Amino acid sequence: MRVPPARIQFSPEDRATVLAQIDRAMETGQLTLGPVGKELEAEFAVRHNAKHAVAVSSGTSALEIILRALAVDGREVIVPANTFFATAAAAMHAGATLKFADCDPETMAIDVQHAASLITSQTAAIVVVHIGGLVAPSIEALQGLCRDHDVHLVEDAAHAHGSSFRGRSAGTFGIAGSFSFYPTKVIAGGEGGMIITDDDMIADEARIYRDQGKGSFLANFHTRLGHNWRMSEPHAAIVLAQLRRLDEFIDARQALARRYDAALAEIGLRTVHVAANANCNYYKYIVFLPDGVERTELKQLLRDEFDIGLSGEVYDTPLHHQPVFAPMAEAQGIVNLAGAEWLCARHICLPLYPSLSEIDADYVVASLATALSRLGAEIVSIR
């Protein structure tokens, strides 16, 4: 494919570094919770201006551990309707009852006013998701809301490595933040996740929960109903190499995003609004579709005739319409959440990764304009 949806590449230097670290782990026999993982935690905490970073097996486990540490069992957790399944699943696995909040069509973030209407005496936490790597300006209003109601603000920052708002890193606006190192993410570790927090209790609890609930790595004495949520040393080595290139990755993504911005403005397409004081890592480059264009048909046309694969949506089905959650939503009287439903139905994500050339980025926009015109959309011009 000329322009695939994603392309994961490691430099020869990074591959050599990672292999050397894995070899040392194999030589010592310490394959988990070892020195590479500790080095990763220390560097991740510094990069994101957090007191603690705790490496775990996935972004999903990171979020569940945070919620378990906050004792949400038997209480309510508010989550945005437009997010990945794992955001809600983590809350349910931690024992919470879900409440689904609508989303802002401008930024894709949780709708603060709707979230406010859902708060009760049983609300333990609100989870904010930084969709596409964007920390929306509404994060400050959400902080105030949670503070006023004595509700924990938790950040699902799976998309937002290195992103910030007003110079403050994603993952540090709430009591704790979770990150993912799934292969498609800005930092690709194969698997793995990270918890960051300034709260000593959460950090201590996270280290216990991730290792089967043991009070000590060397003692078979369990104090929590934990799980095998450890990060292996080989995964830590991969993530560490990627972390050290994070700023380089973000610079490349932002340069491509600026090129997309200029080209798409010429043809009259709207993108997600990024505030001037937000530093977005552009995990996803999100474009809203013109009225009347069917997304599946557009994606198929771009793939078949232009050899372009669009990146996956964020997301295509809101949580309250997912079969596993729909009965819960119906029981709460949730039928329509207009913002989330519109967002899920009316956007695409253009290919964007550091190795994408400017020539191919221009080809994507020109091909998109041609395809949209062919499907009946009104396009200002085609370069």
KAZISUL-V178793 format. One record per helix or strand of 2 or more residues. SS is the DSSP state (@ for helix, = for strand). FROM is the first residue (numbers start at 0). TO is the last residue. If there is no record, write none. Layout:
ss=SS from=FROM to=TO
ss=SS from=FROM to=TO
This chain:
ss=@ from=11 to=27
ss=@ from=34 to=46
ss== from=51 to=55
ss=@ from=58 to=68
ss== from=75 to=79
ss=@ from=84 to=92
ss== from=96 to=100
ss=@ from=111 to=117
ss== from=122 to=128
ss=@ from=130 to=132
ss=@ from=138 to=148
ss== from=151 to=155
ss== from=163 to=164
ss== from=167 to=168
ss== from=175 to=179
ss== from=191 to=196
ss=@ from=199 to=208
ss== from=213 to=215
ss== from=218 to=221
ss=@ from=232 to=242
ss=@ from=245 to=266
ss== from=277 to=278
ss== from=284 to=287
ss=@ from=294 to=305
ss=@ from=318 to=320
ss=@ from=322 to=330
ss=@ from=337 to=344
ss== from=346 to=349
ss=@ from=357 to=373
